[in-house]
Amino acid sequence: MPNLGAPELIIIALVILLLFGATRLPKLGKSMGQSIRGFKQGLNEDSDDDEIVDVKKDATAESKDDAKAS
């Protein structure tokens, strides 16, 4: 695969500018940033939920052990 230098990157940027227009690019960047932020928050919430489930399982197992010991 060929290396991308400065001239190639400039050409790619110009093509993107022509396709989307100067007014849409900030909106596109903002929506992409919000999407990425939402995705990261979703991942963090999932891991928090998993930890809560693990704690509940541990607490249930401990209470069963306590009941057997009594």
A tleap script that builds the chain and sets N, CA, C and O, in Angstrom:
source leaprc.protein.ff14SB
mol = sequence {
  NMET PRO ASN LEU GLY ALA PRO GLU LEU ILE
  ILE ILE ALA LEU VAL ILE LEU LEU LEU PHE
  GLY ALA THR ARG LEU PRO LYS LEU GLY LYS
  SER MET GLY GLN SER ILE ARG GLY PHE LYS
  GLN GLY LEU ASN GLU ASP SER ASP ASP ASP
  GLU ILE VAL ASP VAL LYS LYS ASP ALA THR
  ALA GLU SER LYS ASP ASP ALA LYS ALA CSER
}
set mol.1.N position { 0.846 -1.168 0.000 }
set mol.1.CA position { 0.000 0.000 0.000 }
set mol.1.C position { 0.896 1.238 0.000 }
set mol.1.O position { 1.851 1.317 0.773 }
set mol.2.N position { 0.589 2.196 -0.861 }
set mol.2.CA position { 1.455 3.373 -0.949 }
set mol.2.C position { 1.294 4.275 0.276 }
set mol.2.O position { 0.246 4.313 0.921 }
set mol.3.N position { 2.367 4.990 0.566 }
set mol.3.CA position { 2.335 5.940 1.671 }
set mol.3.C position { 1.549 7.176 1.272 }
set mol.3.O position { 1.601 7.611 0.122 }
set mol.4.N position { 0.814 7.743 2.234 }
set mol.4.CA position { 0.080 8.973 1.982 }
set mol.4.C position { 0.910 10.148 2.475 }
set mol.4.O position { 1.224 10.250 3.661 }
set mol.5.N position { 1.252 11.015 1.565 }
set mol.5.CA position { 2.025 12.197 1.925 }
set mol.5.C position { 1.105 13.405 2.045 }
set mol.5.O position { -0.118 13.279 1.985 }
set mol.6.N position { 1.702 14.562 2.212 }
set mol.6.CA position { 0.936 15.801 2.358 }
set mol.6.C position { 0.085 16.115 1.120 }
set mol.6.O position { -1.077 16.491 1.269 }
set mol.7.N position { 0.624 15.975 -0.087 }
set mol.7.CA position { -0.207 16.297 -1.259 }
set mol.7.C position { -1.446 15.397 -1.377 }
set mol.7.O position { -2.528 15.861 -1.736 }
set mol.8.N position { -1.273 14.131 -1.076 }
set mol.8.CA position { -2.413 13.215 -1.153 }
set mol.8.C position { -3.474 13.553 -0.108 }
set mol.8.O position { -4.672 13.514 -0.390 }
set mol.9.N position { -3.015 13.888 1.109 }
set mol.9.CA position { -3.957 14.248 2.167 }
set mol.9.C position { -4.712 15.535 1.839 }
set mol.9.O position { -5.895 15.660 2.154 }
set mol.10.N position { -4.032 16.484 1.212 }
set mol.10.CA position { -4.690 17.729 0.807 }
set mol.10.C position { -5.756 17.451 -0.248 }
set mol.10.O position { -6.846 18.020 -0.198 }
set mol.11.N position { -5.443 16.587 -1.191 }
set mol.11.CA position { -6.411 16.234 -2.233 }
set mol.11.C position { -7.623 15.534 -1.613 }
set mol.11.O position { -8.760 15.821 -1.987 }
set mol.12.N position { -7.390 14.636 -0.688 }
set mol.12.CA position { -8.485 13.940 -0.012 }
set mol.12.C position { -9.349 14.936 0.757 }
set mol.12.O position { -10.576 14.844 0.721 }
set mol.13.N position { -8.722 15.887 1.452 }
set mol.13.CA position { -9.468 16.903 2.201 }
set mol.13.C position { -10.305 17.769 1.267 }
set mol.13.O position { -11.442 18.109 1.595 }
set mol.14.N position { -9.765 18.125 0.122 }
set mol.14.CA position { -10.522 18.923 -0.843 }
set mol.14.C position { -11.717 18.153 -1.395 }
set mol.14.O position { -12.793 18.724 -1.569 }
set mol.15.N position { -11.542 16.889 -1.666 }
set mol.15.CA position { -12.647 16.066 -2.172 }
set mol.15.C position { -13.748 15.971 -1.117 }
set mol.15.O position { -14.930 16.077 -1.445 }
set mol.16.N position { -13.374 15.773 0.135 }
set mol.16.CA position { -14.355 15.710 1.215 }
set mol.16.C position { -15.078 17.042 1.346 }
set mol.16.O position { -16.294 17.072 1.535 }
set mol.17.N position { -14.346 18.137 1.248 }
set mol.17.CA position { -14.937 19.465 1.317 }
set mol.17.C position { -15.933 19.678 0.181 }
set mol.17.O position { -17.004 20.247 0.389 }
set mol.18.N position { -15.581 19.223 -1.014 }
set mol.18.CA position { -16.492 19.369 -2.150 }
set mol.18.C position { -17.733 18.487 -1.998 }
set mol.18.O position { -18.831 18.894 -2.379 }
set mol.19.N position { -17.569 17.295 -1.450 }
set mol.19.CA position { -18.701 16.383 -1.294 }
set mol.19.C position { -19.686 16.858 -0.227 }
set mol.19.O position { -20.897 16.830 -0.449 }
set mol.20.N position { -19.193 17.282 0.901 }
set mol.20.CA position { -20.067 17.616 2.022 }
set mol.20.C position { -20.341 19.104 2.146 }
set mol.20.O position { -21.351 19.483 2.740 }
set mol.21.N position { -19.499 19.947 1.620 }
set mol.21.CA position { -19.686 21.383 1.736 }
set mol.21.C position { -19.147 21.910 3.046 }
set mol.21.O position { -19.032 21.182 4.032 }
set mol.22.N position { -18.818 23.191 3.040 }
set mol.22.CA position { -18.189 23.805 4.211 }
set mol.22.C position { -19.179 23.944 5.368 }
set mol.22.O position { -18.762 23.948 6.526 }
set mol.23.N position { -20.467 24.057 5.086 }
set mol.23.CA position { -21.441 24.248 6.161 }
set mol.23.C position { -21.786 22.940 6.861 }
set mol.23.O position { -22.138 22.942 8.040 }
set mol.24.N position { -21.688 21.839 6.155 }
set mol.24.CA position { -22.037 20.548 6.762 }
set mol.24.C position { -20.903 19.913 7.564 }
set mol.24.O position { -21.163 19.101 8.451 }
set mol.25.N position { -19.674 20.262 7.275 }
set mol.25.CA position { -18.540 19.627 7.952 }
set mol.25.C position { -18.551 19.833 9.467 }
set mol.25.O position { -18.330 18.862 10.191 }
set mol.26.N position { -18.796 21.038 9.989 }
set mol.26.CA position { -18.859 21.166 11.452 }
set mol.26.C position { -19.986 20.351 12.068 }
set mol.26.O position { -19.822 19.765 13.138 }
set mol.27.N position { -21.129 20.314 11.394 }
set mol.27.CA position { -22.257 19.511 11.891 }
set mol.27.C position { -21.904 18.027 11.876 }
set mol.27.O position { -22.248 17.289 12.800 }
set mol.28.N position { -21.225 17.602 10.833 }
set mol.28.CA position { -20.806 16.208 10.719 }
set mol.28.C position { -19.819 15.846 11.825 }
set mol.28.O position { -19.928 14.784 12.438 }
set mol.29.N position { -18.864 16.727 12.075 }
set mol.29.CA position { -17.892 16.493 13.147 }
set mol.29.C position { -18.557 16.455 14.509 }
set mol.29.O position { -18.214 15.621 15.347 }
set mol.30.N position { -19.508 17.353 14.737 }
set mol.30.CA position { -20.215 17.390 16.020 }
set mol.30.C position { -21.016 16.121 16.239 }
set mol.30.O position { -20.990 15.549 17.329 }
set mol.31.N position { -21.728 15.678 15.212 }
set mol.31.CA position { -22.540 14.467 15.363 }
set mol.31.C position { -21.668 13.230 15.543 }
set mol.31.O position { -22.038 12.320 16.285 }
set mol.32.N position { -20.526 13.184 14.882 }
set mol.32.CA position { -19.611 12.056 15.076 }
set mol.32.C position { -19.051 12.052 16.493 }
set mol.32.O position { -18.930 10.994 17.111 }
set mol.33.N position { -18.709 13.228 17.010 }
set mol.33.CA position { -18.200 13.329 18.374 }
set mol.33.C position { -19.241 12.891 19.392 }
set mol.33.O position { -18.916 12.190 20.351 }
set mol.34.N position { -20.496 13.300 19.188 }
set mol.34.CA position { -21.571 12.894 20.098 }
set mol.34.C position { -21.803 11.385 20.027 }
set mol.34.O position { -22.063 10.746 21.047 }
set mol.35.N position { -21.710 10.828 18.844 }
set mol.35.CA position { -21.890 9.383 18.684 }
set mol.35.C position { -20.796 8.611 19.418 }
set mol.35.O position { -21.076 7.636 20.116 }
set mol.36.N position { -19.569 9.048 19.258 }
set mol.36.CA position { -18.447 8.379 19.926 }
set mol.36.C position { -18.579 8.510 21.434 }
set mol.36.O position { -18.340 7.551 22.168 }
set mol.37.N position { -18.964 9.708 21.904 }
set mol.37.CA position { -19.132 9.938 23.337 }
set mol.37.C position { -20.236 9.036 23.900 }
set mol.37.O position { -20.079 8.448 24.970 }
set mol.38.N position { -21.352 8.931 23.172 }
set mol.38.CA position { -22.444 8.065 23.603 }
set mol.38.C position { -22.036 6.606 23.628 }
set mol.38.O position { -22.425 5.867 24.533 }
set mol.39.N position { -21.262 6.188 22.652 }
set mol.39.CA position { -20.779 4.808 22.596 }
set mol.39.C position { -19.890 4.496 23.798 }
set mol.39.O position { -20.022 3.440 24.416 }
set mol.40.N position { -18.984 5.420 24.125 }
set mol.40.CA position { -18.090 5.220 25.273 }
set mol.40.C position { -18.888 5.167 26.570 }
set mol.40.O position { -18.594 4.346 27.439 }
set mol.41.N position { -19.897 6.032 26.716 }
set mol.41.CA position { -20.726 6.022 27.920 }
set mol.41.C position { -21.485 4.707 28.027 }
set mol.41.O position { -21.632 4.156 29.117 }
set mol.42.N position { -21.965 4.209 26.896 }
set mol.42.CA position { -22.658 2.924 26.891 }
set mol.42.C position { -21.755 1.788 27.332 }
set mol.42.O position { -22.183 0.897 28.067 }
set mol.43.N position { -20.512 1.816 26.886 }
set mol.43.CA position { -19.567 0.784 27.303 }
set mol.43.C position { -19.302 0.859 28.798 }
set mol.43.O position { -19.234 -0.169 29.472 }
set mol.44.N position { -19.151 2.075 29.320 }
set mol.44.CA position { -18.904 2.251 30.748 }
set mol.44.C position { -20.109 1.815 31.573 }
set mol.44.O position { -19.941 1.208 32.630 }
set mol.45.N position { -21.319 2.112 31.109 }
set mol.45.CA position { -22.522 1.704 31.827 }
set mol.45.C position { -22.648 0.192 31.850 }
set mol.45.O position { -23.066 -0.383 32.856 }
set mol.46.N position { -22.290 -0.455 30.752 }
set mol.46.CA position { -22.339 -1.915 30.691 }
set mol.46.C position { -21.403 -2.530 31.719 }
set mol.46.O position { -21.779 -3.473 32.415 }
set mol.47.N position { -20.186 -2.004 31.819 }
set mol.47.CA position { -19.238 -2.575 32.775 }
set mol.47.C position { -19.692 -2.294 34.202 }
set mol.47.O position { -19.478 -3.127 35.084 }
set mol.48.N position { -20.317 -1.138 34.455 }
set mol.48.CA position { -20.861 -0.848 35.782 }
set mol.48.C position { -21.986 -1.810 36.123 }
set mol.48.O position { -22.071 -2.289 37.254 }
set mol.49.N position { -22.854 -2.099 35.154 }
set mol.49.CA position { -23.960 -3.034 35.374 }
set mol.49.C position { -23.433 -4.429 35.675 }
set mol.49.O position { -23.978 -5.127 36.530 }
set mol.50.N position { -22.377 -4.841 34.979 }
set mol.50.CA position { -21.787 -6.155 35.221 }
set mol.50.C position { -21.238 -6.245 36.643 }
set mol.50.O position { -21.382 -7.274 37.305 }
set mol.51.N position { -20.609 -5.170 37.110 }
set mol.51.CA position { -20.061 -5.165 38.465 }
set mol.51.C position { -21.177 -5.262 39.495 }
set mol.51.O position { -21.025 -5.943 40.509 }
set mol.52.N position { -22.301 -4.587 39.248 }
set mol.52.CA position { -23.429 -4.625 40.178 }
set mol.52.C position { -23.991 -6.037 40.252 }
set mol.52.O position { -24.309 -6.525 41.337 }
set mol.53.N position { -24.117 -6.700 39.097 }
set mol.53.CA position { -24.628 -8.068 39.069 }
set mol.53.C position { -23.693 -8.990 39.841 }
set mol.53.O position { -24.156 -9.850 40.590 }
set mol.54.N position { -22.365 -8.822 39.666 }
set mol.54.CA position { -21.393 -9.648 40.382 }
set mol.54.C position { -21.508 -9.450 41.886 }
set mol.54.O position { -21.430 -10.419 42.640 }
set mol.55.N position { -21.693 -8.216 42.335 }
set mol.55.CA position { -21.812 -7.931 43.759 }
set mol.55.C position { -23.073 -8.585 44.315 }
set mol.55.O position { -23.052 -9.143 45.412 }
set mol.56.N position { -24.174 -8.518 43.559 }
set mol.56.CA position { -25.426 -9.142 44.003 }
set mol.56.C position { -25.266 -10.653 44.101 }
set mol.56.O position { -25.768 -11.272 45.039 }
set mol.57.N position { -24.564 -11.254 43.129 }
set mol.57.CA position { -24.340 -12.704 43.166 }
set mol.57.C position { -23.511 -13.084 44.381 }
set mol.57.O position { -23.794 -14.080 45.048 }
set mol.58.N position { -22.477 -12.282 44.669 }
set mol.58.CA position { -21.634 -12.552 45.835 }
set mol.58.C position { -22.435 -12.435 47.123 }
set mol.58.O position { -22.287 -13.261 48.024 }
set mol.59.N position { -23.275 -11.423 47.217 }
set mol.59.CA position { -24.078 -11.221 48.415 }
set mol.59.C position { -25.066 -12.367 48.594 }
set mol.59.O position { -25.293 -12.816 49.717 }
set mol.60.N position { -25.658 -12.846 47.497 }
set mol.60.CA position { -26.598 -13.959 47.568 }
set mol.60.C position { -25.876 -15.227 47.996 }
set mol.60.O position { -26.392 -15.987 48.814 }
set mol.61.N position { -24.703 -15.459 47.459 }
set mol.61.CA position { -23.936 -16.653 47.832 }
set mol.61.C position { -23.545 -16.595 49.294 }
set mol.61.O position { -23.608 -17.616 49.979 }
set mol.62.N position { -23.147 -15.445 49.793 }
set mol.62.CA position { -22.762 -15.305 51.197 }
set mol.62.C position { -23.953 -15.526 52.120 }
set mol.62.O position { -23.822 -16.149 53.174 }
set mol.63.N position { -25.126 -15.010 51.720 }
set mol.63.CA position { -26.295 -15.200 52.587 }
set mol.63.C position { -26.725 -16.653 52.583 }
set mol.63.O position { -27.239 -17.128 53.595 }
set mol.64.N position { -26.541 -17.375 51.502 }
set mol.64.CA position { -26.862 -18.806 51.463 }
set mol.64.C position { -25.887 -19.579 52.353 }
set mol.64.O position { -26.285 -20.499 53.067 }
set mol.65.N position { -24.597 -19.195 52.304 }
set mol.65.CA position { -23.597 -19.842 53.161 }
set mol.65.C position { -23.905 -19.597 54.635 }
set mol.65.O position { -23.760 -20.499 55.459 }
set mol.66.N position { -24.326 -18.382 54.967 }
set mol.66.CA position { -24.671 -18.033 56.341 }
set mol.66.C position { -25.889 -18.842 56.799 }
set mol.66.O position { -25.955 -19.270 57.952 }
set mol.67.N position { -26.840 -19.047 55.906 }
set mol.67.CA position { -28.046 -19.793 56.256 }
set mol.67.C position { -27.698 -21.272 56.477 }
set mol.67.O position { -28.267 -21.907 57.365 }
set mol.68.N position { -26.781 -21.822 55.691 }
set mol.68.CA position { -26.376 -23.206 55.860 }
set mol.68.C position { -25.607 -23.397 57.165 }
set mol.68.O position { -25.735 -24.428 57.826 }
set mol.69.N position { -24.816 -22.402 57.527 }
set mol.69.CA position { -24.007 -22.499 58.744 }
set mol.69.C position { -24.863 -22.418 60.006 }
set mol.69.O position { -24.471 -22.931 61.054 }
set mol.70.N position { -26.023 -21.780 59.914 }
set mol.70.CA position { -26.884 -21.606 61.092 }
set mol.70.C position { -27.625 -22.852 61.455 }
set mol.70.O position { -28.386 -22.858 62.422 }
savepdb mol mol.pdb
quit
